[in-house]
Amino acid sequence: MITGPRDTVKRARKLRSEMTLPEAMLWREMRKRPQGLKFRRQHPAGDYVLDFYCAAARLAIEVDGFAHAGIRAAKADAARSHFLRSQGVATLRVPAKAVLDDLGAAMERVVGVCCDRIGASMTPHVPLHHPADGPPPRNGEDL
C-alpha cells in the first residue's frame, strides 16, 4: 500500500475538510462504491496527497482545476506522476469542468479506467494438472 510520512498524513486529513466543489461531487458518487470499487479521498502518497485513490486498480485520480493551469503546476504534476509511476500507480486526470458539466460521464470514465486496470492486472489461473484426471504422476513414472 502506498502511504506517506506523518506530516503528509496530517496534511491529507486537513485537506479532507477543504475539498473543492468538483472533488466533493465526485466523492459523493465514489462513496457509493460503483462496481464494488473502494476509493480513498485525499490519500497520502510519499510527499504528495492524491485527490482520490483506488488501491485495487492502483490508480490515482486527480481533479484538475485552475490551480493546475500554470507552467509551475505542470512541472509539479509531472514530478508527482513520475513518482507515482515508479510506485506502479497510474494517474487519471479529470478536469474540474468535466465534473461540473457532467458528473455521470466523469464517474463513468473513472470507473471504466479502474475496471480496465483491474482486468489487465489479473492473470488467468492455470492449474498445474486437472484434478478430475487424478493426481499427477510420481517422479519417474510415465503415463
WORA-V608055 format. One line per field, one symbol per residue. psi: psi as a letter, one per 40 degrees, with the letter a starting at -180 (. if undefined). burial: 1 if it has 24 or more other C-alpha atoms within 12 Angstrom, else 0. A space follows every 10 residues. Layout:
psi = ???
burial = ???
This chain:
psi = hhaiiddddd ddddddefii dddddddddd eeghfehhii ighhgbeihi dihhddefhh hhhhadeedi dddddddddd ddddddefhi hhhhhddddd dgdddddddd dddddddddd ehiihhidih ddeaiiiihe hi.
burial = 0110000010 0100000001 0111111011 0000001111 1111110111 1111111111 1111000000 0000001001 1001000011 1111110110 0010011001 1011101000 0000000000 0000000000 000
